Amino acid sequence: MSASLGRAAAALLRWGRGASGGVLPGAGVRAASSGAGGGGQAEQLDAMVKKDKVVVFLKGTPEQPQCGFSNAVVQILRLHGVRDYAAYNVLDDPELRQGIKDYSNWPTIPQVFLNGEFVGGCDILLQMHQNGDLVEELKKLGIRSALLDEKTDQDSK
């Protein structure tokens, strides 16, 4: 990870913690079950990533991420006002943890899927946030980024 990317991720991590050091609550986020057991894993994963417009495989939950990169992904989504997404905790299921890596051909967690398509991990999502691509991708899904509302408020002042 580049130094500037690392600093940006660290800033997001600090932003996501309230005065008490806790994580901000996430309304609308569904902690989803992996539905492990039976059936082909690739088919199950395919159904999981296509079930919702935004799907995240992370360590922990959006309310309590268990690694800094997972927390950064959650905070980026919160910055954009994305509240309605499926979140799968890979720490609860070792088969899911390895299976999603194999499915996406991406070696790390977290992993973000938009409209059933693999986007990337924390570094890619952070880059998309920084260059404005995430706003455009969310728009394609019918999700208006909260950052657009914030910019409109600033422009009207």
Helices and strands as residue ranges (DSSP letters): H 3-15, E 30-31, H 41-51, E 54-58, H 68-79, E 86-89, G 90-92, H 94-104, E 111-114, E 117-120, H 122-131, H 133-140, H 146-155
